[in-house]
Amino acid sequence: MRRLSFLQGWWIPLLFVAGTAVAGSWQSGPDRDVLHTAGIRSLTPWILDVIRAEEGIRPQMDWSRPDAPDWEEVARLAASRPTLSGPELILETQHAVVHYTLEGEDAVAEDLVTTAADAIEYVWTREITQMGYPAPLPDDGRGGSDKYDFYFTKQFMTYGYTSGEAAVDDNSRPSYIALATWMGVEETQVTVSHEFFHALHMTMDYKEPTWWLEETATWMEDMVYDDINDYYNYIPQAFNNPETPIDDNSNIVYAYAIYPRSLSERFGVDIIRDIWFATSASPDPEALFYNAQVVESYGADWPTTIHYFRESMLDLDRYEEGDAYAAEVGEVDMSGTFNTYPGNAEGTLTHTAAHMVEFLPPSGYGTLQIDFGGGHDLIASVFAEVARGDFEEIATDTPVGGSKVFTVDGFGDTYDRVVMVVTQTALDGETTYDFSFDTLDWTDGGSTDPSGCSISGRTSSRSGAGTALSALFVLGIGLAATRRRTRR
């Protein structure tokens, strides 16, 4: 499988270090203003914030972040369609019109226009004809006809955006898409699939939260162009932050495409459409609620489904592309590591988030015992590393909210590494929990007491009474990176 080299990944940090201002421009004529951005993949979420604000919906993006665009400039962008820098040309397809120019700063290579036109029809067939999503709403001929309109415009370091126009009911708006002129063939293909799904979001329910729009649009890229895998560039952020909930609206939304991917691989691709249809039937933006409701209509229950997703971040063999994920990220970051026994610890988790708690044996071998105290809406399970970077579940899940004593025989012999996965399965709120751990029947050259032993000369400073996982996040970021491994 191929993946794109992500332009931002190597040279944006250099620009920041050098103090260079990074600008992007989506403009309306030769004397137009410049919209400044940096590190933003698309303006679609920011445009949606402006559109929703007109209806009293609170903004979801962080407008205070250093690379955030200016609200007024985004509002001006959303207020009108692009006016190109030179004479406007069009290329019509069966379902769309591509607007472009060969002159001025919006000039684009005609080969790229043809690439986009071919991608539009392929994406239309895949997303609408085959997958059953509703077509974009007609726009009363604003682009010269009721065919869907795409515009090629100069965009610095973003791929494209989708902008909604006047609402036709509580949830739906017609829209158009602007594509960046700088892109190559594969960038154009995945951007058309991603942004066109946003156009279908505008048809179904543009009020749904940003996280659900972006996670499913990034998921759709891989449903349409499975061999490009541009989303691999983003997934490390999810594996670095399992304690971040799936409905977080930060840049992690692109990384969490692995969540709808988990759903569609377990239940079939139609489940994402069914969730979208459920959300669109309600005037309220309740995507997470409808995720749970639709999962249960498929005969599963929500708590074990979200826990299964979190387990899959450790046990990558559960993903069809798990080997590729492993090559990209190594493995999920550990929330805490313990290698001195006995001990106890405490953690706090917010909804849909998880802790990955790692146990390493001292010198010798025996039985590891973990006494998990349980907590409201929590599920815990235990995995062992059976080969480098390859995990298998060796102890079944706790009941939701329940406690359990996990025992792992062969600790230090059969298994050199054990990980407990703890997930807060609720749709909101947080839970604090505790657990203790010890080794039993230990053999170590005649000694049966492993307390104080260390691994590779490192004595854990994070075990013993009162250890808090929340503190581990502060203290253990660098250590977590050293605990990441790759598969053989």
Kinemage of the C-alpha trace (Angstrom):
@kinemage 1
@onewidth
@group {chain A} dominant
@subgroup {mainchain}
@vectorlist {calphas} color= white
{ca met a 1} P 0.000 0.000 0.000
{ca arg a 2} L 1.131 3.530 -0.776
{ca arg a 3} L 0.879 6.632 1.332
{ca leu a 4} L 1.454 10.257 0.593
{ca ser a 5} L 4.325 12.277 1.945
{ca phe a 6} L 2.605 14.919 4.031
{ca leu a 7} L 4.011 18.304 3.125
{ca gln a 8} L 3.396 19.817 6.533
{ca gly a 9} L 5.177 17.067 8.407
{ca trp a 10} L 8.718 18.293 7.842
{ca trp a 11} L 8.859 21.896 6.829
{ca ile a 12} L 6.181 23.673 8.841
{ca pro a 13} L 8.124 23.170 12.075
{ca leu a 14} L 11.163 24.679 10.408
{ca leu a 15} L 9.135 27.725 9.455
{ca phe a 16} L 7.954 28.137 13.010
{ca val a 17} L 11.481 27.836 14.348
{ca ala a 18} L 12.667 30.443 11.914
{ca gly a 19} L 9.845 32.747 12.905
{ca thr a 20} L 8.441 32.882 9.394
{ca ala a 21} L 4.785 33.801 8.985
{ca val a 22} L 2.881 31.109 7.133
{ca ala a 23} L -0.082 32.295 5.129
{ca gly a 24} L -2.837 30.720 3.134
{ca ser a 25} L -5.098 32.591 0.771
{ca trp a 26} L -8.657 32.020 -0.367
{ca gln a 27} L -9.447 35.176 -2.226
{ca ser a 28} L -12.182 36.995 -4.103
{ca gly a 29} L -10.374 39.092 -6.712
{ca pro a 30} L -7.068 40.771 -7.669
{ca asp a 31} L -7.223 43.220 -4.737
{ca arg a 32} L -8.377 40.724 -2.168
{ca asp a 33} L -7.367 40.156 1.451
{ca val a 34} L -5.149 37.271 2.488
{ca leu a 35} L -6.473 34.700 4.938
{ca his a 36} L -3.599 33.690 7.215
{ca thr a 37} L -3.388 30.075 8.396
{ca ala a 38} L -0.729 27.596 9.423
{ca gly a 39} L -0.871 23.902 10.088
{ca ile a 40} L -4.564 23.590 9.102
{ca arg a 41} L -5.561 20.824 6.712
{ca ser a 42} L -8.887 22.360 5.695
{ca leu a 43} L -10.997 25.387 6.489
{ca thr a 44} L -14.223 23.370 6.490
{ca pro a 45} L -14.481 23.042 10.313
{ca trp a 46} L -13.787 26.760 10.737
{ca ile a 47} L -16.371 27.702 8.113
{ca leu a 48} L -18.911 25.488 9.846
{ca asp a 49} L -18.225 27.272 13.141
{ca val a 50} L -19.090 30.585 11.478
{ca ile a 51} L -22.207 29.173 9.803
{ca arg a 52} L -23.461 27.509 12.973
{ca ala a 53} L -22.820 30.639 15.032
{ca glu a 54} L -25.462 32.407 12.949
{ca glu a 55} L -27.918 29.957 14.520
{ca gly a 56} L -26.620 30.367 18.053
{ca ile a 57} L -24.500 27.194 18.106
{ca arg a 58} L -21.327 27.547 20.138
{ca pro a 59} L -18.050 27.352 18.141
{ca gln a 60} L -16.238 24.036 18.422
{ca met a 61} L -12.795 24.917 17.065
{ca asp a 62} L -10.083 26.514 19.182
{ca trp a 63} L -9.918 30.010 17.717
{ca ser a 64} L -7.164 30.975 20.161
{ca arg a 65} L -4.608 28.486 18.829
{ca pro a 66} L -1.584 30.082 17.137
{ca asp a 67} L -2.483 28.845 13.657
{ca ala a 68} L -6.202 29.644 13.876
{ca pro a 69} L -7.612 31.774 11.046
{ca asp a 70} L -9.258 35.113 11.716
{ca trp a 71} L -13.011 34.833 12.361
{ca glu a 72} L -13.928 37.832 10.210
{ca glu a 73} L -11.826 36.596 7.303
{ca val a 74} L -13.456 33.154 7.470
{ca ala a 75} L -16.867 34.835 7.617
{ca arg a 76} L -16.055 36.819 4.460
{ca leu a 77} L -14.899 33.630 2.778
{ca ala a 78} L -18.114 31.818 3.692
{ca ala a 79} L -20.273 34.715 2.484
{ca ser a 80} L -19.541 34.311 -1.237
{ca arg a 81} L -18.144 31.905 -3.796
{ca pro a 82} L -14.622 32.348 -5.144
{ca thr a 83} L -13.948 34.814 -7.941
{ca leu a 84} L -10.972 33.490 -9.871
{ca ser a 85} L -7.894 35.570 -10.725
{ca gly a 86} L -8.257 35.102 -14.487
{ca pro a 87} L -10.881 34.240 -17.106
{ca glu a 88} L -13.053 31.449 -15.745
{ca leu a 89} L -13.124 28.154 -17.603
{ca ile a 90} L -15.307 25.160 -16.834
{ca leu a 91} L -15.118 21.425 -17.270
{ca glu a 92} L -18.467 19.674 -16.949
{ca thr a 93} L -18.957 16.094 -15.862
{ca gln a 94} L -22.164 14.138 -15.546
{ca his a 95} L -22.813 15.458 -12.044
{ca ala a 96} L -20.512 18.427 -11.503
{ca val a 97} L -18.873 21.528 -12.932
{ca val a 98} L -15.202 22.299 -12.261
{ca his a 99} L -14.446 26.037 -12.368
{ca tyr a 100} L -10.827 27.024 -12.974
{ca thr a 101} L -8.503 29.536 -14.629
{ca leu a 102} L -5.168 29.345 -16.402
{ca glu a 103} L -4.098 32.888 -15.453
{ca gly a 104} L -3.083 34.672 -12.294
{ca glu a 105} L -2.474 33.218 -8.858
{ca asp a 106} L -5.405 30.796 -9.114
{ca ala a 107} L -3.964 29.238 -12.287
{ca val a 108} L -4.018 25.458 -12.323
{ca ala a 109} L -2.621 22.838 -14.680
{ca glu a 110} L -5.332 21.487 -16.960
{ca asp a 111} L -4.146 17.927 -16.277
{ca leu a 112} L -5.067 18.442 -12.627
{ca val a 113} L -8.507 19.696 -13.628
{ca thr a 114} L -9.024 16.493 -15.599
{ca thr a 115} L -7.801 14.451 -12.624
{ca ala a 116} L -10.326 16.204 -10.393
{ca ala a 117} L -13.155 15.678 -12.886
{ca asp a 118} L -12.412 11.951 -13.086
{ca ala a 119} L -12.169 11.745 -9.285
{ca ile a 120} L -15.504 13.543 -8.855
{ca glu a 121} L -17.382 10.978 -10.920
{ca tyr a 122} L -15.596 8.076 -9.263
{ca val a 123} L -16.311 9.496 -5.804
{ca trp a 124} L -19.951 10.199 -6.721
{ca thr a 125} L -20.399 6.590 -7.803
{ca arg a 126} L -18.728 5.237 -4.680
{ca glu a 127} L -20.320 7.464 -2.028
{ca ile a 128} L -23.804 7.936 -3.490
{ca thr a 129} L -24.575 5.098 -5.910
{ca gln a 130} L -22.785 2.290 -4.077
{ca met a 131} L -22.783 3.381 -0.423
{ca gly a 132} L -26.241 4.932 -0.432
{ca tyr a 133} L -25.651 8.479 0.798
{ca pro a 134} L -27.969 11.261 -0.436
{ca ala a 135} L -26.804 13.512 -3.280
{ca pro a 136} L -25.875 17.152 -2.599
{ca leu a 137} L -28.747 19.614 -2.632
{ca pro a 138} L -29.290 21.734 -5.780
{ca asp a 139} L -28.016 25.298 -5.444
{ca asp a 140} L -30.577 27.188 -7.581
{ca gly a 141} L -28.059 27.560 -10.387
{ca arg a 142} L -25.513 29.655 -8.459
{ca gly a 143} L -22.646 28.109 -10.413
{ca gly a 144} L -24.467 28.315 -13.734
{ca ser a 145} L -26.486 25.099 -13.304
{ca asp a 146} L -27.715 22.792 -10.600
{ca lys a 147} L -24.727 20.505 -11.024
{ca tyr a 148} L -22.399 20.443 -8.047
{ca asp a 149} L -19.672 23.105 -8.214
{ca phe a 150} L -15.938 22.719 -7.576
{ca tyr a 151} L -13.489 25.642 -7.772
{ca phe a 152} L -9.707 25.470 -8.088
{ca thr a 153} L -8.177 28.291 -6.022
{ca lys a 154} L -4.787 29.196 -4.646
{ca gln a 155} L -4.528 27.699 -1.173
{ca phe a 156} L -1.256 27.694 0.679
{ca met a 157} L -0.736 24.492 2.695
{ca thr a 158} L -4.386 23.408 2.844
{ca tyr a 159} L -6.037 20.858 0.596
{ca gly a 160} L -9.486 22.357 0.154
{ca tyr a 161} L -12.709 23.295 1.884
{ca thr a 162} L -16.474 22.859 1.666
{ca ser a 163} L -18.725 25.837 2.320
{ca gly a 164} L -22.443 25.726 2.993
{ca glu a 165} L -24.937 28.237 1.637
{ca ala a 166} L -28.474 29.243 2.665
{ca ala a 167} L -30.168 26.554 4.783
{ca val a 168} L -33.192 24.826 3.275
{ca asp a 169} L -34.352 23.233 6.556
{ca asp a 170} L -33.152 22.696 10.119
{ca asn a 171} L -30.259 20.433 9.134
{ca ser a 172} L -29.500 20.902 5.423
{ca arg a 173} L -27.671 23.355 3.170
{ca pro a 174} L -26.486 23.328 -0.451
{ca ser a 175} L -22.733 23.716 -0.726
{ca tyr a 176} L -19.704 23.972 -3.012
{ca ile a 177} L -16.083 22.847 -2.756
{ca ala a 178} L -12.804 24.703 -3.331
{ca leu a 179} L -9.734 22.611 -4.192
{ca ala a 180} L -6.136 23.756 -3.816
{ca thr a 181} L -4.145 24.274 -7.014
{ca trp a 182} L -0.867 23.036 -5.457
{ca met a 183} L -1.911 19.405 -5.106
{ca gly a 184} L -0.770 16.386 -7.064
{ca val a 185} L -2.883 13.543 -8.393
{ca glu a 186} L -3.257 11.516 -5.188
{ca glu a 187} L -3.776 14.553 -2.964
{ca thr a 188} L -6.536 15.672 -5.322
{ca gln a 189} L -8.204 12.273 -5.292
{ca val a 190} L -8.348 11.938 -1.490
{ca thr a 191} L -9.353 15.586 -1.085
{ca val a 192} L -12.271 15.165 -3.471
{ca ser a 193} L -13.424 12.091 -1.534
{ca his a 194} L -12.996 13.851 1.838
{ca glu a 195} L -14.558 17.194 0.935
{ca phe a 196} L -17.358 15.643 -1.104
{ca phe a 197} L -18.367 13.661 1.969
{ca his a 198} L -18.584 17.019 3.747
{ca ala a 199} L -20.966 18.097 0.971
{ca leu a 200} L -23.100 15.076 1.826
{ca his a 201} L -22.832 16.036 5.501
{ca met a 202} L -24.285 19.419 4.501
{ca thr a 203} L -27.196 17.567 2.919
{ca met a 204} L -27.783 15.305 5.911
{ca asp a 205} L -26.943 17.354 9.004
{ca tyr a 206} L -24.358 20.146 9.012
{ca lys a 207} L -25.002 20.817 12.722
{ca glu a 208} L -23.378 17.608 13.893
{ca pro a 209} L -20.153 18.116 15.863
{ca thr a 210} L -16.884 18.670 14.069
{ca trp a 211} L -15.274 15.492 15.404
{ca trp a 212} L -17.898 13.283 13.729
{ca leu a 213} L -17.725 15.136 10.411
{ca glu a 214} L -13.929 14.963 10.230
{ca glu a 215} L -13.498 11.418 11.532
{ca thr a 216} L -15.984 10.063 8.997
{ca ala a 217} L -14.686 12.217 6.113
{ca thr a 218} L -11.158 10.940 6.763
{ca trp a 219} L -12.548 7.396 7.060
{ca met a 220} L -14.281 7.899 3.700
{ca glu a 221} L -10.961 8.683 2.010
{ca asp a 222} L -9.920 5.101 2.653
{ca met a 223} L -13.289 3.690 1.623
{ca val a 224} L -12.916 5.342 -1.782
{ca tyr a 225} L -9.130 5.248 -2.351
{ca asp a 226} L -7.917 2.351 -0.225
{ca asp a 227} L -4.396 2.309 -1.674
{ca ile a 228} L -3.461 5.958 -1.063
{ca asn a 229} L -3.587 5.964 2.755
{ca asp a 230} L -3.015 9.659 3.284
{ca tyr a 231} L -4.665 9.308 6.690
{ca tyr a 232} L -1.652 7.327 7.923
{ca asn a 233} L 0.008 10.721 8.311
{ca tyr a 234} L -2.427 11.605 11.085
{ca ile a 235} L -2.977 8.393 13.063
{ca pro a 236} L 0.094 8.740 15.330
{ca gln a 237} L -1.731 11.481 17.225
{ca ala a 238} L -4.443 9.019 18.260
{ca phe a 239} L -1.952 6.341 19.299
{ca asn a 240} L 0.004 8.962 21.258
{ca asn a 241} L -3.113 10.017 23.178
{ca pro a 242} L -5.446 7.141 24.077
{ca glu a 243} L -6.642 9.186 27.062
{ca thr a 244} L -8.248 11.715 24.680
{ca pro a 245} L -11.975 11.058 24.058
{ca ile a 246} L -13.169 10.235 20.548
{ca asp a 247} L -15.380 13.344 20.490
{ca asp a 248} L -12.521 15.789 21.039
{ca asn a 249} L -12.599 18.576 18.426
{ca ser a 250} L -8.861 19.249 18.257
{ca asn a 251} L -6.618 18.168 15.371
{ca ile a 252} L -6.885 14.600 16.684
{ca val a 253} L -10.147 14.292 14.696
{ca tyr a 254} L -8.222 13.165 11.613
{ca ala a 255} L -6.271 10.585 13.618
{ca tyr a 256} L -9.473 9.196 15.087
{ca ala a 257} L -10.573 8.023 11.652
{ca ile a 258} L -9.463 4.709 13.163
{ca tyr a 259} L -12.644 4.793 15.299
{ca pro a 260} L -15.217 4.666 12.445
{ca arg a 261} L -12.801 2.271 10.775
{ca ser a 262} L -13.162 -0.031 13.786
{ca leu a 263} L -16.964 0.194 13.548
{ca ser a 264} L -17.110 -0.484 9.812
{ca glu a 265} L -14.739 -3.438 10.013
{ca arg a 266} L -16.801 -5.054 12.786
{ca phe a 267} L -20.318 -4.257 11.608
{ca gly a 268} L -19.940 -3.385 7.905
{ca val a 269} L -19.602 -0.034 6.145
{ca asp a 270} L -23.346 0.641 6.299
{ca ile a 271} L -23.159 1.348 10.015
{ca ile a 272} L -21.572 4.757 9.407
{ca arg a 273} L -24.367 5.674 6.987
{ca asp a 274} L -26.964 4.447 9.465
{ca ile a 275} L -25.489 6.632 12.196
{ca trp a 276} L -25.580 9.620 9.838
{ca phe a 277} L -29.203 8.907 8.935
{ca ala a 278} L -30.072 8.686 12.631
{ca thr a 279} L -28.425 12.021 13.396
{ca ser a 280} L -30.123 13.719 10.441
{ca ala a 281} L -33.541 12.640 11.712
{ca ser a 282} L -33.000 14.782 14.816
{ca pro a 283} L -32.621 18.577 14.958
{ca asp a 284} L -30.116 18.195 17.827
{ca pro a 285} L -26.390 17.557 17.247
{ca glu a 286} L -26.043 14.336 19.232
{ca ala a 287} L -23.614 12.257 17.171
{ca leu a 288} L -22.122 10.341 20.096
{ca phe a 289} L -25.577 9.407 21.397
{ca tyr a 290} L -26.567 8.087 17.964
{ca asn a 291} L -23.299 6.176 17.669
{ca ala a 292} L -24.303 4.252 20.764
{ca gln a 293} L -27.933 3.876 19.689
{ca val a 294} L -27.108 2.509 16.239
{ca val a 295} L -24.423 0.163 17.579
{ca glu a 296} L -27.045 -1.324 19.863
{ca ser a 297} L -29.491 -1.633 16.943
{ca tyr a 298} L -26.825 -3.839 15.318
{ca gly a 299} L -27.101 -6.237 18.238
{ca ala a 300} L -24.001 -5.111 20.135
{ca asp a 301} L -23.800 -3.017 23.265
{ca trp a 302} L -22.052 0.328 23.398
{ca pro a 303} L -19.729 -0.188 26.406
{ca thr a 304} L -18.087 -3.297 24.996
{ca thr a 305} L -17.932 -1.723 21.517
{ca ile a 306} L -15.996 1.341 22.628
{ca his a 307} L -13.774 -0.853 24.816
{ca tyr a 308} L -13.137 -3.138 21.836
{ca phe a 309} L -11.996 -0.082 19.877
{ca arg a 310} L -9.569 0.881 22.642
{ca glu a 311} L -8.283 -2.683 22.864
{ca ser a 312} L -7.736 -2.607 19.098
{ca met a 313} L -5.328 0.306 19.525
{ca leu a 314} L -3.119 -2.161 21.412
{ca asp a 315} L -3.997 -5.366 19.548
{ca leu a 316} L -3.516 -4.042 16.019
{ca asp a 317} L -4.216 -7.443 14.466
{ca arg a 318} L -7.888 -6.567 14.897
{ca tyr a 319} L -7.530 -4.019 12.093
{ca glu a 320} L -7.364 -5.048 8.442
{ca glu a 321} L -4.469 -2.601 8.020
{ca gly a 322} L -2.997 -3.284 11.450
{ca asp a 323} L 0.447 -4.179 10.134
{ca ala a 324} L 0.575 -0.856 8.299
{ca tyr a 325} L -0.517 0.982 11.446
{ca ala a 326} L 2.248 -0.773 13.379
{ca ala a 327} L 4.806 0.261 10.773
{ca glu a 328} L 3.583 3.848 11.093
{ca val a 329} L 3.240 4.234 14.867
{ca gly a 330} L 4.970 1.277 16.505
{ca glu a 331} L 2.323 0.854 19.172
{ca val a 332} L -0.002 2.842 21.380
{ca asp a 333} L 1.645 4.889 24.135
{ca met a 334} L 1.581 3.486 27.654
{ca ser a 335} L -0.166 5.566 30.315
{ca gly a 336} L 1.963 4.104 33.084
{ca thr a 337} L 4.670 1.466 33.578
{ca phe a 338} L 5.200 -0.597 36.741
{ca asn a 339} L 8.071 -2.962 37.541
{ca thr a 340} L 8.324 -2.927 41.346
{ca tyr a 341} L 5.975 -5.034 43.445
{ca pro a 342} L 3.728 -4.791 45.387
{ca gly a 343} L 2.126 -1.464 44.516
{ca asn a 344} L -1.083 0.392 43.892
{ca ala a 345} L -2.184 3.271 41.712
{ca glu a 346} L -5.120 5.497 40.860
{ca gly a 347} L -6.324 6.913 37.556
{ca thr a 348} L -9.016 9.219 36.227
{ca leu a 349} L -10.574 8.767 32.793
{ca thr a 350} L -13.026 10.864 30.830
{ca his a 351} L -15.748 9.392 28.612
{ca thr a 352} L -14.652 7.062 25.746
{ca ala a 353} L -10.971 7.438 26.763
{ca ala a 354} L -8.568 4.701 27.851
{ca his a 355} L -5.485 4.005 29.919
{ca met a 356} L -2.863 1.497 28.810
{ca val a 357} L -1.159 0.291 32.009
{ca glu a 358} L 2.014 -1.716 31.523
{ca phe a 359} L 3.545 -4.268 33.907
{ca leu a 360} L 7.109 -5.548 33.509
{ca pro a 361} L 8.515 -8.477 35.514
{ca pro a 362} L 11.415 -8.136 37.912
{ca ser a 363} L 14.146 -10.729 37.703
{ca gly a 364} L 12.663 -14.201 37.819
{ca tyr a 365} L 9.200 -15.530 37.073
{ca gly a 366} L 5.893 -16.353 38.727
{ca thr a 367} L 2.334 -15.024 38.732
{ca leu a 368} L 1.225 -11.412 38.293
{ca gln a 369} L -1.925 -10.450 40.172
{ca ile a 370} L -3.816 -7.228 39.419
{ca asp a 371} L -6.701 -6.304 41.692
{ca phe a 372} L -8.810 -3.861 39.662
{ca gly a 373} L -11.234 -1.963 41.869
{ca gly a 374} L -13.716 -1.079 39.150
{ca gly a 375} L -15.608 2.164 38.785
{ca his a 376} L -18.691 3.646 37.202
{ca asp a 377} L -18.834 2.906 33.433
{ca leu a 378} L -15.376 1.295 33.372
{ca ile a 379} L -14.297 -1.897 31.624
{ca ala a 380} L -10.845 -3.434 32.049
{ca ser a 381} L -9.086 -6.311 30.291
{ca val a 382} L -5.575 -7.712 30.268
{ca phe a 383} L -3.259 -8.475 27.337
{ca ala a 384} L 0.152 -10.113 27.103
{ca glu a 385} L 2.832 -9.503 24.517
{ca val a 386} L 3.309 -12.826 22.751
{ca ala a 387} L 5.838 -11.496 20.229
{ca arg a 388} L 7.497 -8.137 19.962
{ca gly a 389} L 4.675 -5.609 19.482
{ca asp a 390} L 2.089 -8.396 19.093
{ca phe a 391} L -0.535 -8.627 21.846
{ca glu a 392} L -3.228 -11.147 22.707
{ca glu a 393} L -6.013 -10.839 25.248
{ca ile a 394} L -5.412 -13.318 28.077
{ca ala a 395} L -8.048 -12.223 30.606
{ca thr a 396} L -11.661 -11.437 29.764
{ca asp a 397} L -13.290 -8.062 30.326
{ca thr a 398} L -14.690 -6.994 33.643
{ca pro a 399} L -18.430 -6.368 33.745
{ca val a 400} L -19.214 -2.701 33.083
{ca gly a 401} L -18.407 -0.912 36.332
{ca gly a 402} L -17.289 -4.137 37.985
{ca ser a 403} L -14.138 -5.139 39.824
{ca lys a 404} L -11.957 -8.136 39.066
{ca val a 405} L -8.775 -9.848 40.159
{ca phe a 406} L -6.655 -10.673 37.118
{ca thr a 407} L -3.990 -13.369 37.422
{ca val a 408} L -1.310 -13.945 34.800
{ca asp a 409} L 0.723 -17.115 35.170
{ca gly a 410} L 4.118 -17.305 33.489
{ca phe a 411} L 4.901 -13.638 34.188
{ca gly a 412} L 8.614 -13.223 33.521
{ca asp a 413} L 8.759 -16.576 31.745
{ca thr a 414} L 6.015 -17.021 29.147
{ca tyr a 415} L 5.175 -13.300 29.179
{ca asp a 416} L 7.698 -10.495 29.558
{ca arg a 417} L 5.117 -7.761 29.230
{ca val a 418} L 1.491 -7.404 30.342
{ca val a 419} L -0.858 -4.492 29.619
{ca met a 420} L -4.173 -3.696 31.296
{ca val a 421} L -6.571 -1.675 29.112
{ca val a 422} L -9.078 0.432 31.045
{ca thr a 423} L -11.858 2.257 29.163
{ca gln a 424} L -14.426 4.752 30.416
{ca thr a 425} L -17.404 3.715 28.287
{ca ala a 426} L -19.958 6.450 29.075
{ca leu a 427} L -21.089 9.188 26.675
{ca asp a 428} L -20.063 11.921 29.114
{ca gly a 429} L -18.510 12.396 32.539
{ca glu a 430} L -15.376 10.920 34.083
{ca thr a 431} L -14.455 8.201 36.553
{ca thr a 432} L -11.650 7.781 39.083
{ca tyr a 433} L -10.518 4.246 39.842
{ca asp a 434} L -7.754 2.385 41.644
{ca phe a 435} L -5.949 -0.915 41.401
{ca ser a 436} L -3.229 -2.820 43.221
{ca phe a 437} L -0.725 -5.317 41.880
{ca asp a 438} L 1.657 -7.933 43.236
{ca thr a 439} L 3.644 -11.005 42.239
{ca leu a 440} L 2.890 -14.448 43.658
{ca asp a 441} L 4.841 -17.718 43.854
{ca trp a 442} L 7.932 -15.945 42.605
{ca thr a 443} L 11.161 -17.734 41.707
{ca asp a 444} L 14.385 -15.766 41.423
{ca gly a 445} L 17.504 -17.734 42.215
{ca gly a 446} L 16.131 -18.819 45.545
{ca ser a 447} L 14.494 -15.487 46.367
{ca thr a 448} L 10.710 -15.264 46.396
{ca asp a 449} L 10.521 -11.509 47.026
{ca pro a 450} L 10.738 -9.351 43.882
{ca ser a 451} L 10.188 -6.039 45.673
{ca gly a 452} L 12.689 -3.402 44.608
{ca cys a 453} L 13.983 -5.292 41.581
{ca ser a 454} L 14.513 -3.300 38.411
{ca ile a 455} L 14.419 -3.801 34.659
{ca ser a 456} L 17.544 -3.028 32.605
{ca gly a 457} L 19.024 -1.077 35.506
{ca arg a 458} L 15.966 1.190 35.777
{ca thr a 459} L 14.095 1.180 39.066
{ca ser a 460} L 10.530 2.341 38.711
{ca ser a 461} L 9.847 5.557 40.594
{ca arg a 462} L 6.156 5.275 39.758
{ca ser a 463} L 4.968 2.352 41.783
{ca gly a 464} L 3.966 1.917 45.349
{ca ala a 465} L 1.228 3.391 47.462
{ca gly a 466} L -0.548 6.421 46.167
{ca thr a 467} L 0.721 6.434 42.586
{ca ala a 468} L -1.709 8.386 40.386
{ca leu a 469} L -2.037 7.817 36.665
{ca ser a 470} L -2.899 11.470 36.164
{ca ala a 471} L 0.585 12.274 37.460
{ca leu a 472} L 2.073 9.670 35.133
{ca phe a 473} L 0.790 11.621 32.176
{ca val a 474} L 2.729 14.652 33.362
{ca leu a 475} L 5.868 12.774 34.304
{ca gly a 476} L 5.835 9.945 31.814
{ca ile a 477} L 5.503 11.501 28.368
{ca gly a 478} L 9.143 10.946 27.491
{ca leu a 479} L 9.225 7.528 29.149
{ca ala a 480} L 6.126 6.479 27.233
{ca ala a 481} L 7.973 7.145 24.008
{ca thr a 482} L 10.815 4.895 25.134
{ca arg a 483} L 8.301 2.146 25.806
{ca arg a 484} L 6.991 2.177 22.243
{ca arg a 485} L 8.107 -0.834 20.251
{ca thr a 486} L 7.824 -2.042 16.714
{ca arg a 487} L 6.915 -5.497 15.558
{ca arg a 488} L 9.428 -7.985 14.332
